[in-house]
């Protein structure tokens, strides 16, 4: 699996039920190839501050929003490749810039402020991330994990489809080396499909979606975790007052 560390692309999400997922999985076979990693577990630490300003701003659906996360794959160890990624979205276009370093270096940086070993090539990206952290007093806020199947286009390998499921999260043990356990997200879709493209979505996919009345939707994993926590806290408070 190869990773670009700076890129711009369009992303569209579709919330699929089981029947829609099975249908699309079959329909894309002539056009796409499954990632060699198969079903993969993605682990993230999202950064925020004590007031949850990052996710509160994002849920307000502004024209411009940004998030910061530390990401690993599968079983994460000190030397595992990890990515500290700043994700910006402006009017539907996603811009990502990220650092790729051993997990321990990045975790020590976001947890204890220990500067990672940065090459000159990555200096600008690091300074941008560092400024974001200092400006909003960001720190590790939540571990969020999910399972992913990924496909790339046969004619255009820059075009990707991903299918995410089994979203779970935790607010304690904020270290990906602890594993991918967490509380399942309540009322999550059967699959979250995301189409990722440098240009436009291929016409063959547009046709499949149109013919089967599958429409784009909005879904933030971190946003839904946060909103569910608010509802749960309200419910607990109401019960304690009765």
N, C-alpha and C positions, 0 to 999 in steps of 0.2 A: 504494500500500500504506500503510495507516495502522497505527500502533503505539500500544498502550496502555502507559503507563510504570509503572502500578501495578495489579496485578490478582491475583485468586485464581481457581483453576480446578482441575478434575479432569483428569488425564491418564492414558491407558492406552496401553500399547505392545503391538504384535503383530509377531512376526517372521515375515515372509512369504517363501515360496519363489516362483519365477517363475510357476507355475501359479496360486497363490493371489492374487498381485498382479494378474495379468491378469483373473481372475474378479472381484475386488473393483472394479477400475477400470471394468469394464463395468456392474456392479450399481449403483454409486453415481450413474451418469449422471442418472437421473430426480430425484435428491435434492440434488445438489451441483453447484457451478460452480467451474471451475478458476480459480485466481488469475491475474490478468492478466499477471503476470511470467513465467508458464510455469515451465520448469525453471530454478531459481535456485541459485547457489552461495553457501553460507553459510560464513563464515570466523570462527573463534573463537580467542582466546588465553585459555586457562584459567590461573588463578593458583593457586599452591600455594607451599609452603615447601620448604626443603632436605630435610625429612624426609617430604615428601609427605603431610602430616597430613590435608589436605582429602580427597584421594581414598581414603586408607586408611580414614578414618572412614566415608566413604560406602559403601565396599565391605563394611563390617561390617553394613550394613542396619539402622542404628538407627531408632528411631521418628521422630527429627528429624535432618535433615542439611541442609547448605547448601554452595553452590558460588558462585564468582565468576568471571565471564568477560567479556571484551571482544569484542563481535560487530560484524562488518561484512558487507556483501553485495556480491557481484560483484567488480568492480575497485575496490579501496580506494585512495583518495588522501587527501591532507592534509585536504581540506574535506569528504570524504564523511561522511554521517550514520553515526554509530556509537553503540553502546549498551554501557555498563558496567552489568552486570546481576548482582544478587545473587538467587540462586534458592534458596528454602527449601522443603523438603518435609516435611510432618508427617502421618503416617498416610494417605498416599496423596493428600493435597491439596497442590497446588503454590501457593506465594506468590512473586510476582516484583515486585521494585522495581528500577527502572533509570534511569540518566541518559542522555539523548540529547544528544550534542554532536558537533562535528566530530572526526573520528578523531584528528587530531594532538594536540588538547587532552587527550583521554583516554589516548592512548598516552604522552604526555609525563608525565602524572600517574602511571601505574602503573610507568613505567620510571625516571623521574628525580625523582618526588615533586613535580613542578610543579603547583600547585593549578589546576584548571580554572576557567573563568568560570561560577560557579554563581548562578542566580537564587534569590531567597528562597523561591520555590515549591518548588525542588529541594534546598533546604538540608538538610532532614531526611534525605532519601535519601542525599545525599552523605556526611553525617556517619555514617550507618549503615555505608556501604561503607568509609569511611575507617577507622572503628573496627575493622571486620573485618580489613582489611589490616594495621593496626598490631598487633592482638591476636595474629595468627598469623604475622607477618612474611612476608606473601605477596608474591610477585613473579611475573613471567611465567614459566610452566613449559612449556607446550606449545602449538603451533599445531595446531588440529584443524579440518579442513574436510570438507564433504560437499555433495552435490547434493540438492536438494529440489524436489518437486512438492507444491503445496498446493491445497486445495479448501475452500470454505466452504459452509455449508448454505443452500439456497434459502429455507427458512422461518425459519431461525435463523442469521444470519451470525456469531454468536458461536461456533457449533459449527464446528470445523475438523478436517480430516483432512490429515496430512502424510505423505509417503513419502520416506524418506531412503535414499541409496545412495552408493557410491563414497567411503567414509570413508577419509581419509588424514591423516597427522600428521607433524610434525617437531619436534625438540627444539632446533634451531638457527634462526637468522634469525627471531627471534620478533617479527616485524613484519608485519602484514597487507598492508602496501604492497608487500611482496616477492612476493605472489601466493599462490595456493592449492595449491602443490605440496606433496608429502609422501609418506611411505611408506604404501602401502595397508594397511589393517587386515586381518590374516590371519583367514580363516574368518568373515567378516562375512555377515549374512543378505543375501538378494537385495534385499529392501526392509525397512526398519523403518517400520511404519505406526504413527502416533500419533493417537489420538482425543483432542481437547481440547475441554472443555465446561465452561461455568459451572455447569450443572446435570447432569442425567443424560444418558447416551448415547441418541440417538433409537431408538425401537423398531424402525424399519425396518433400522437397522444391526445391532442385536442379533439380529434374525431372520436376516439375511444371514450373520453370523458363526456363529450356532448351526447353521443348516442345512448349512453347509460345514465344520463342526468346526474353526473357527479360534479359537484360545484366546489369551488375553492372556499376555504374557511379560515378563521383566525384561531390560533391556539398557541399560548405561551406555556411551556412546561413549568418554569419557575413561577410565572404569574398565577397559574392554577393552584400550585402548591401553596402559595402565599394566601390566595383568596380562600382556599379550603381551611387553612389555619385560622383565619379571621372568623369564619363561620363556626368552627369548632370551639374557639375561645368564647364566642358569644353564647353558644349553647351551654357551655359549662358554667358561664357566669349566670345565665338565667336559671339554671337548675339549682345553683347554690343560693339564689335569692328566694326560691320558692319554699 
